[in-house]
Amino acid sequence: MSLFDLPQIPDVPVKGEAEGYPVRRIFCVGRNYAAHAAEMGNEVDREAPFYFTKSPAHLVLSGAEQPYPPGTEDYHHEMEFVIVIGAPVFRCSPEAALDAVYGYAAGLDMTRRDRQNEAKDKRRPWDISKDFEDAAVIGEITKAAEFGSVSDQKIVLKVDGAVRQDATLAELIHDVPNVVSHLSHYYHLAPGDLIYTGTPAGVGAVQAGAVLEGTIDGLAPVILTVTAPE
């Protein structure tokens, strides 16, 4: 018997399935689009991806209404293509990596940009800027076989109907096979793991009352409404 009950982490809906996908870990790739790296004043590392993480407890499903978070005056959207792992994989080659992919989803990596910039300036971890309540949003999962090959699908983010981000998955610096392969050399990846693959250029601030809608060709949209701060 536990001393107290923990809030339940939501299972992510899967297209065509009655049961959802339970989440155990969330990995995120940084600076995986050249234009976004440039707009943030960063160099592009084409040698290997780098990562940060988000707690599954901070995951919310598409359609959520969530308050503007505390501790920031510069709350940013980052639209992302999400890899959903469906089989155990460790130290795999890029050629074998797709065998471990269950499906894909549209996601939002919400960010306290002012806190992130402070952390960068002081050479500190990004946790307070990236891993906070409701900071990971995800839409319905589409199975990999139905989605097909990852190529030049459009990835778009609108805020209150106006386009903010507009790119294609062909612009990913590190593609799906290479991200899964590389990360599998540092972790035993397994079902329940999500990998947010980075955001295109066009990130920007949102205010209370904003409605965000992200779309990727072939996937269900991801939608978030930002309400007034608590």
C-alpha positions as CSV (number, residue, x, y, z in Angstrom):
1,M,0.0,0.0,0.0
2,S,1.3,3.5,-0.9
3,L,1.3,6.5,1.4
4,F,-0.6,8.5,-1.3
5,D,-2.0,8.1,-4.8
6,L,-0.1,9.7,-7.7
7,P,-2.0,11.4,-10.6
8,Q,-2.4,9.1,-13.5
9,I,-0.4,9.7,-16.6
10,P,-2.8,9.7,-19.6
11,D,-2.5,7.0,-22.2
12,V,-2.1,8.5,-25.7
13,P,-5.0,7.6,-28.1
14,V,-4.0,5.4,-31.0
15,K,-5.9,5.7,-34.3
16,G,-8.0,2.5,-34.9
17,E,-7.3,1.1,-31.4
18,A,-9.6,0.9,-28.4
19,E,-6.7,1.0,-26.0
20,G,-4.2,3.8,-25.6
21,Y,-0.4,3.9,-25.5
22,P,1.1,4.3,-22.0
23,V,4.0,6.6,-21.7
24,R,7.1,6.0,-19.5
25,R,9.7,8.4,-20.8
26,I,9.9,11.5,-23.0
27,F,13.1,12.4,-24.9
28,C,13.5,15.6,-26.9
29,V,16.1,16.4,-29.6
30,G,17.5,19.9,-29.5
31,R,18.3,22.1,-32.6
32,N,17.3,19.5,-35.2
33,Y,16.3,22.1,-37.9
34,A,19.0,24.4,-39.2
35,A,16.7,27.4,-39.6
36,H,15.5,27.1,-36.0
37,A,19.1,26.8,-34.7
38,A,20.0,30.0,-36.7
39,E,17.0,32.0,-35.4
40,M,18.1,31.1,-31.9
41,G,21.7,32.1,-32.6
42,N,23.1,28.6,-32.3
43,E,25.5,26.5,-34.3
44,V,24.1,23.4,-36.0
45,D,25.7,20.1,-34.8
46,R,25.5,17.7,-37.7
47,E,27.7,15.1,-36.1
48,A,25.2,13.8,-33.6
49,P,21.9,14.9,-32.0
50,F,21.7,16.0,-28.4
51,Y,18.8,15.6,-26.0
52,F,16.9,16.8,-23.0
53,T,14.0,15.1,-21.2
54,K,10.5,15.9,-20.0
55,S,8.7,14.0,-17.2
56,P,5.7,11.9,-18.3
57,A,3.8,13.5,-15.5
58,H,3.9,16.7,-17.5
59,L,2.2,15.2,-20.6
60,V,-1.2,16.4,-21.7
61,L,-3.3,15.3,-24.6
62,S,-4.4,17.3,-27.5
63,G,-7.5,19.4,-26.8
64,A,-6.3,20.4,-23.3
65,E,-7.0,23.8,-21.8
66,Q,-4.0,24.6,-19.6
67,P,-3.1,27.8,-17.7
68,Y,-0.2,30.1,-18.6
69,P,2.6,28.7,-16.5
70,P,4.1,30.4,-13.5
71,G,7.7,31.7,-13.5
72,T,7.8,33.1,-17.1
73,E,6.9,36.1,-19.1
74,D,8.0,34.5,-22.4
75,Y,6.1,31.3,-23.0
76,H,6.9,29.8,-26.4
77,H,5.5,27.2,-28.7
78,E,7.6,24.6,-30.4
79,M,5.8,22.3,-32.9
80,E,7.3,18.8,-33.2
81,F,7.1,15.4,-35.0
82,V,7.1,12.7,-32.3
83,I,8.5,9.2,-32.7
84,V,6.7,6.5,-30.7
85,I,8.7,3.4,-29.8
86,G,7.0,0.0,-30.0
87,A,9.7,-2.6,-29.4
88,P,12.8,-2.9,-27.2
89,V,16.0,-1.7,-28.9
90,F,19.5,-1.2,-27.7
91,R,22.6,-0.2,-29.7
92,C,20.9,-0.7,-33.1
93,S,22.0,0.5,-36.5
94,P,20.1,3.1,-38.4
95,E,19.1,0.4,-40.8
96,A,17.4,-1.6,-38.0
97,A,16.0,1.4,-36.2
98,L,12.6,1.6,-37.9
99,D,11.8,-1.9,-36.7
100,A,11.4,-0.4,-33.2
101,V,9.0,2.4,-34.3
102,Y,5.4,1.8,-33.4
103,G,4.1,5.1,-34.9
104,Y,4.2,8.8,-35.0
105,A,2.3,11.8,-33.5
106,A,2.2,15.6,-33.6
107,G,3.4,17.2,-30.5
108,L,4.1,20.6,-28.8
109,D,7.3,21.2,-26.7
110,M,6.2,24.2,-24.6
111,T,9.1,26.3,-23.3
112,R,9.8,29.0,-20.8
113,R,12.1,30.9,-23.1
114,D,13.3,33.5,-20.7
115,R,14.3,30.8,-18.2
116,Q,16.0,28.8,-21.0
117,N,18.0,31.9,-22.0
118,E,19.1,32.5,-18.4
119,A,20.2,28.9,-18.1
120,K,22.2,29.1,-21.3
121,D,23.9,32.3,-20.1
122,K,24.9,30.7,-16.9
123,R,25.7,27.3,-18.5
124,R,23.1,25.6,-16.3
125,P,20.6,22.7,-17.2
126,W,17.4,23.5,-19.0
127,D,15.1,21.7,-16.7
128,I,13.1,24.6,-15.4
129,S,12.6,25.9,-18.9
130,K,11.5,22.7,-20.5
131,D,10.2,20.2,-17.9
132,F,7.3,21.8,-16.1
133,E,3.6,21.1,-15.7
134,D,1.7,20.6,-19.1
135,A,4.9,21.3,-21.1
136,A,4.5,18.3,-23.4
137,V,1.4,18.1,-25.5
138,I,0.7,15.2,-27.9
139,G,-2.0,14.3,-30.4
140,E,-3.4,10.9,-31.4
141,I,-0.8,8.3,-32.6
142,T,-0.9,7.0,-36.1
143,K,0.8,3.6,-36.7
144,A,4.0,3.7,-38.7
145,A,2.7,1.4,-41.4
146,E,-0.3,3.7,-42.0
147,F,1.8,6.8,-42.0
148,G,4.4,5.5,-44.4
149,S,7.9,6.8,-45.0
150,V,9.0,10.0,-43.4
151,S,9.9,12.3,-46.2
152,D,8.7,15.8,-47.0
153,Q,5.4,15.9,-45.1
154,K,4.4,19.5,-44.0
155,I,4.7,20.5,-40.4
156,V,2.8,23.6,-39.5
157,L,1.8,25.5,-36.3
158,K,-1.0,28.1,-36.2
159,V,-1.7,30.4,-33.3
160,D,-5.2,31.9,-33.4
161,G,-5.4,30.8,-37.0
162,A,-2.2,32.6,-38.1
163,V,0.7,30.5,-39.3
164,R,3.8,30.7,-37.1
165,Q,5.8,27.7,-38.2
166,D,5.8,26.1,-41.7
167,A,8.4,23.6,-42.8
168,T,8.7,19.9,-43.9
169,L,10.1,16.8,-42.2
170,A,12.7,16.7,-45.0
171,E,14.4,19.6,-43.1
172,L,15.2,17.4,-40.1
173,I,19.0,17.4,-39.6
174,H,19.0,14.0,-37.9
175,D,16.3,11.8,-39.4
176,V,14.2,9.1,-37.6
177,P,16.5,6.1,-38.2
178,N,19.6,8.1,-37.0
179,V,17.9,9.6,-34.0
180,V,16.5,6.2,-32.8
181,S,19.9,4.5,-33.5
182,H,21.9,7.2,-31.7
183,L,19.7,7.4,-28.6
184,S,19.6,3.6,-28.4
185,H,23.4,3.6,-27.7
186,Y,22.7,5.5,-24.5
187,Y,19.4,4.0,-23.3
188,H,17.6,0.7,-23.6
189,L,14.7,2.1,-25.5
190,A,11.4,0.3,-25.1
191,P,7.6,0.6,-25.6
192,G,6.4,3.6,-23.7
193,D,9.2,5.9,-24.9
194,L,8.4,9.0,-27.0
195,I,11.0,11.0,-28.9
196,Y,10.2,14.6,-29.8
197,T,12.4,15.3,-32.8
198,G,12.9,19.1,-32.6
199,T,11.1,22.2,-33.9
200,P,11.3,24.2,-37.2
201,A,11.9,27.9,-37.3
202,G,9.2,30.3,-36.3
203,V,9.0,29.7,-32.6
204,G,7.4,32.5,-30.6
205,A,5.5,33.7,-27.6
206,V,1.9,32.9,-26.8
207,Q,-0.4,34.7,-24.4
208,A,-3.4,33.6,-22.2
209,G,-6.3,33.0,-24.5
210,A,-4.3,31.7,-27.4
211,V,-5.4,28.6,-29.3
212,L,-2.5,26.6,-30.8
213,E,-3.1,24.1,-33.6
214,G,-0.3,22.0,-35.0
215,T,-0.6,19.8,-38.0
216,I,1.6,17.3,-39.8
217,D,0.5,15.7,-43.1
218,G,-0.9,12.2,-42.3
219,L,-1.3,12.7,-38.6
220,A,-4.0,13.9,-36.2
221,P,-3.6,17.6,-35.2
222,V,-2.3,18.7,-31.8
223,I,-4.4,21.4,-30.2
224,L,-3.8,23.4,-27.0
225,T,-5.7,26.3,-25.5
226,V,-3.7,28.6,-23.1
227,T,-6.0,29.9,-20.3
228,A,-5.4,32.6,-17.8
229,P,-2.7,32.0,-15.1
230,E,-3.8,30.5,-11.9
